[in-house]
């Protein structure tokens, strides 16, 4: 007798999901035999809002694309705009950008570790990691004035300095993370139940990771050496000694399961601590920003003609911003591609053949950020359509005809 | 037996049942509160006040009870009542404090074993009657969980009953007998090791029996959003909540009755009116310690297991443990291995 399969919807709202995404599973017993997902529940039209404003007004919006990656998006946007307008960034500003970006990575990975522990029902670890995370949030508040949205960047530099007097507090927090690293490593890598839930669970092979263009820790856990900080060094990363983190450093081979993704993120926290130390040891002196007067900077940007691409390694992977300036007040185009967009398709090979119980941890293991990802949704009479090139062209021709009447 | 005598017995049984029900619910909710507070402190949180479960109860009973469109209403509404009733009925066969069970002499250990299944079964029925895919998955998991833990649980209970049958000829399976004659006294050193193993097995079956971490797959909040309870609300959810509280007391009392039946009043030689008071307080402490070790400490220290891992845990390591316990106690009864403890 063949087994009957049944379907289970997970989402758009479900305790396992921190943001809305709709999964449809085909299940046989407890085993998943079919996966499909739909995104687009949290589209906010941010790119459109951006093209109604000048580049300096876009900065706070870029910061709010994602609550967690509030450094990665502005840094990518700044780099794109700087490239388009031909603005050089002072060296000291590059170092400060690097420090804030790495602080963000620490807090994002700690946040993820807590969420992952909660997904497998290990709430004690959730409380532990989030308590450890408080330290870096305090440090961020001390350095930038805010815990989350930091408002550190401007086109052509940074808005706040990190001075000698602040170093002791930075070093104290970094030492705290160095001490905690071994404890966290013990909790996540040696605990038997965590291992039972994460080893050989949600496997993404190296071949699949390459074919599906996975980015960030998701790709690195599968053994793909891919890191924008190393491959396409921006900010101060070119000066620093950093290597791409892959799980084979600990286990000898990269399997690409959830356990390996935990290893990669843990090692990246240690790496971030190291990078910040290198930065404050080698901090150059100089200006913070190329053009300190906003009015003058805006005038400069208004005149600029060109296009630019900014690539940054967010905690979740590569984020790309594209900006086109045409000598007007507002940018002609602002395009954002968040890392979760690339990490959506790998969900399918990861989830196939796993159990229902694995869905939350596997879905969370790519650290998805849906509101970053959602760009276009068209809902008409309750139907969601995919708009292809021809259809969009037809719509625009129709609109032009309407305007001509 | 005259009519008056029969009436008297029935009246006592009714009053006793009401008393035990009130007691079971109160203690169950109280322990829920203590458990939540203890766990919160272990996780470096403040946690809710100890009376929180009582407020939750009041809240659930005044809230609207929603019956989903696809549910089978009579089964859906009946399941929570059966669960609570069966939990309380089990408590009637267990000695509480220094007192004999209300229905002592009517039932025995084997009956308790069967009664323990009913609340879980009621939850399964309620889950299937909900007409929700999450509840269906949860109900399937609950059935698998029951099949898993029943195996080591049955071996443990039967071993104890068998040992008692060897020692005491009349009413060997009655909990009243066990209560008056602690099992530890009936064996030598080898048998003692066997009983320690059986105690460990029973402590590890407890979180499975009451669906607590790491065996809470049927309710798994992050996976299936509460599983078989997903569609329950208001009064029905409140009844399941109470059944869970009472079942915790049942499992705790069962372990206390089998393994720690000692009374402080006999040890300290306290007589008169103070004796029952001292015994009840001592019983509370024993119950608290058992639940602390079986539920609270386990629940903070592990992640949730998948259903296949739960089956493996119960069928292989725990069943083996209980079988070794059984063999040790068997060897102990043969004179060759019997090393007396001089009790």
Contacts between the chains, C-beta under 8 A, distances in Angstrom:
chain1	res1	chain2	res2	distance
A	6	B	133	6.9
A	6	B	136	8.0
A	7	B	133	7.6
A	8	B	133	4.8
A	8	B	134	7.4
A	8	B	137	7.0
A	9	B	133	7.4
A	14	B	225	6.2
A	15	B	221	5.4
A	15	B	222	5.3
A	15	B	225	5.2
A	16	B	222	4.7
A	16	B	223	6.4
A	16	B	225	7.9
A	27	B	137	7.9
A	29	B	140	8.0
A	30	B	137	7.7
A	30	B	140	7.9
A	30	B	307	6.1
A	30	B	308	7.6
A	117	B	303	7.4
A	118	B	222	6.6
A	119	B	222	5.2
A	120	B	222	7.9
A	120	B	303	4.3
A	120	B	304	5.9
A	121	B	213	6.1
A	121	B	214	7.3
A	121	B	216	7.2
A	121	B	220	6.9
A	121	B	221	7.7
A	121	B	222	6.6
A	121	B	303	5.4
A	121	B	304	3.0
A	122	B	302	7.0
A	122	B	303	3.9
A	122	B	304	7.5
A	123	B	43	6.7
A	123	B	300	7.8
A	124	B	42	7.0
A	124	B	43	5.0
A	124	B	300	4.7
A	124	B	301	7.0
A	125	B	303	8.0
A	127	B	43	4.3
A	127	B	44	6.0
A	127	B	45	6.3
A	128	B	43	7.8
A	128	B	44	7.7
A	131	B	44	6.3
A	191	B	303	7.5
A	193	B	214	6.2
A	193	B	302	4.5
A	193	B	303	3.9
A	193	B	304	7.9
A	193	B	305	6.8
A	194	B	303	5.5
A	196	B	303	7.5
A	196	B	305	6.7
A	196	B	306	7.8
A	196	B	309	5.9
A	197	B	303	5.3
A	197	B	304	7.5
A	197	B	305	7.6
A	197	B	306	7.1
A	355	B	306	5.8
A	355	B	307	7.4
A	355	B	308	7.4
A	356	B	137	6.1
A	356	B	223	6.2
A	356	B	224	6.8
A	357	B	217	6.7
A	357	B	220	6.9
A	357	B	223	5.3
A	357	B	304	7.7
A	357	B	306	4.3
A	357	B	307	6.6
A	358	B	306	7.3
A	359	B	223	6.5
A	360	B	222	4.6
A	360	B	223	5.6
